[in-house]
Amino acid sequence: MYLADETRYDGMQYQRCGESGVMLPFLSLGLWHNFGEDSSYTNAREMVLGAFDKGVTYFDLANNYGPPPGSAEECFGRILKADLAPYRDELFIATKAGYRHWPGPYGEWGSKKNLVASCDNSLKRLGLDYVDLFYHHRPDPNTPLEETIEALEAIVRAGKALYVGISNYGPEQTEAVLTAMEAKGIHCLVHQVRYSMFERGPEAGLFSVLERHGVGAAAYMCLAQGLLTDRYFDGVKEGSRAAGKSAFLNRDQVTAEKVATAKRLNAVAAERGQSLAQMALAWCFRVRPVSTLIMGASRLSQITDNLKAMENTAFCEEELERIEEILR
Ligand SMILES: NC(=O)c1ccc[n+]([C@@H]2O[C@H](COP(=O)([O-])OP(=O)(O)OC[C@H]3O[C@@H](n4cnc5c(N)ncnc54)[C@H](OP(=O)(O)O)[C@@H]3O)[C@@H](O)[C@H]2O)c1
């Protein structure tokens, strides 16, 4: 029987998510890759429980995570039932809907029909009465914002989610949705944004919109799927994401230029006494309103290594300038 490590809260930093009551851990665990039907349950369980033993309380899911879609939620539901049920109130469990999950006109985007059904299906797979956070996964250009907001509100009012969030909305769309939600008295807890040394889009306006509205940011892909680690320093090896079946990172995307940049960044990290992965995470954390970094992992050792990023999150001006110079 699993018993959580009694020291699990000793080493983790928690910060407030925007202007809310919710504290989120420095690192959260995302279950996008390596938790589907084709992944080892033993390894998935080891990562989830090992992360929780280190104070990772936020687990990030979506209806489409797998493959096949839904299987990451099933996997997490199995771990919850077998091991984490006594710790439910210590966990912050999020899921999302918006990408295609089932065939036909109601299986994706932002209609009330899609979001309410998807949330119900997620709860069944997870074996939960409610999730802590339910996200609209991507903006829908064809559904009125009001309908999407009404769906999120209905989900909260029905007790199926405690908080709501959005993901992948641009700055103008975010301004519009947050303003409309505020007018209805609904608080958006968090915006889940792609952000890393290689993907700096949110700096151009989105972060300031979130700050103005008191909404936190959960940054994802802070390691650029492994490109901001030493994973590809000696080529694309078997077992890595780029060598596998992921539709989102393939061998061609591991370019000589990206690897050369990563190696130069690695030299700065070494002087800071960190691995490149640790520095890449710490660097994302320097920006307000980032409240948590959602990392992916294929094994527990990556999670425990990455958590050591917390040991040095401060950057001096000279380090920041050198990093800028390398990224230019
Ligand atoms: N809202 C959205 O639209 C959206 C989209 C994408 C992701 N997300 C969320 O963000 C989470 C993270 O995404 P991600 O997995 O693509 O991001 P990531 O954290 O940038 O990349 C994770 C990958 O990097 C490698 N890695 C991690 N730590 C390492 C280390 N210490 N040394 C060497 N390699 C290391 C592993 O690859 P290997 O497999 O090669 O070991 C791991 O699978 C997802 O699980 C999901 O929850 C959200």
The ligand as a Gaussian input file, in Angstrom:
#p B3LYP/6-31G(d) Opt

LIG

0 1
 N       -2.632000      23.693000     -22.897000
 C       -2.084000      23.119000     -23.931000
 O       -2.491000      23.296000     -25.078000
 C       -0.897000      22.225000     -23.711000
 C       -0.142000      21.785000     -24.809000
 C        0.961000      20.979000     -24.566000
 C        1.298000      20.627000     -23.264000
 N        0.526000      21.052000     -22.222000
 C        0.820000      20.641000     -20.835000
 O        2.192000      20.830000     -20.570000
 C        2.767000      19.593000     -20.126000
 C        4.216000      19.544000     -20.500000
 O        4.351000      19.482000     -21.896000
 P        5.615000      18.810000     -22.572000
 O        5.779000      17.449000     -21.994000
 O        5.523000      18.936000     -24.032000
 O        6.736000      19.787000     -22.099000
 P        8.216000      19.871000     -21.638000
 O        8.177000      19.878000     -20.145000
 O        8.786000      21.010000     -22.381000
 O        8.939000      18.538000     -22.181000
 C        8.911000      17.339000     -21.477000
 C        9.891000      16.357000     -22.090000
 O       11.227000      16.847000     -21.944000
 C       12.100000      15.797000     -21.617000
 N       12.674000      16.064000     -20.284000
 C       12.044000      16.509000     -19.159000
 N       12.916000      16.672000     -18.158000
 C       14.134000      16.311000     -18.639000
 C       15.425000      16.257000     -18.082000
 N       15.666000      16.614000     -16.825000
 N       16.454000      15.836000     -18.873000
 C       16.237000      15.476000     -20.158000
 N       15.027000      15.492000     -20.746000
 C       13.981000      15.914000     -19.991000
 C       11.277000      14.519000     -21.617000
 O       11.360000      13.999000     -22.933000
 P       11.694000      12.452000     -23.251000
 O       10.343000      11.847000     -23.446000
 O       12.500000      12.548000     -24.490000
 O       12.430000      11.870000     -22.083000
 C        9.878000      15.022000     -21.356000
 O        8.883000      14.170000     -21.842000
 C        1.881000      18.545000     -20.779000
 O        1.964000      17.291000     -20.142000
 C        0.535000      19.176000     -20.623000
 O        0.032000      18.960000     -19.312000
 C       -0.546000      21.842000     -22.428000

